[in-house]
Amino acid sequence: MFQQIVDEIRRCASVGILKPDDPLPAVRKLASDLKLNANTVQHAYRTLEQEGDVYVKRGLGTFVSPRSKQPTAAQSAAIARQIAGRMLREAFRHGLLASDLIAALQEIGRKK
């Protein structure tokens, strides 16, 4: 679960939902909202801090780092593979083939 928190905060920062210096929810509040142990959220925040995605102001909270970076081409490709893998597993669960999924994606892409 902690990795999902890390990934979601990074995603929000990279697409502009979270701006530099925006505060993150307090550990206890986020843990309560997500029905998780506070240690899980704390671990995610610590990981983000160690990697430079957020910074902590003692007594004030955790904030998005101004140095928060856009994903590299390799990171974007890895994210695309993860999403595709989840989509493919879900398609298989419903009796669909990869070709069915590709056709649906292409159709949706043409409409956008």
Sequence and secondary structure as in RCSB ss.txt:
>XXXX:A:sequence
MFQQIVDEIRRCASVGILKPDDPLPAVRKLASDLKLNANTVQHAYRTLEQEGDVYVKRGLGTFVSPRSKQPTAAQ
SAAIARQIAGRMLREAFRHGLLASDLIAALQEIGRKK
>XXXX:A:secstr
 HHHHHHHHHHHHHTTSS TT B   HHHHHHHHT  HHHHHHHHHHHHHTTSEEEETTTEEEE TT     HHH
HHHHHHHHHHHHHHHHHHTT  HHHHHHHHHHHHHH 
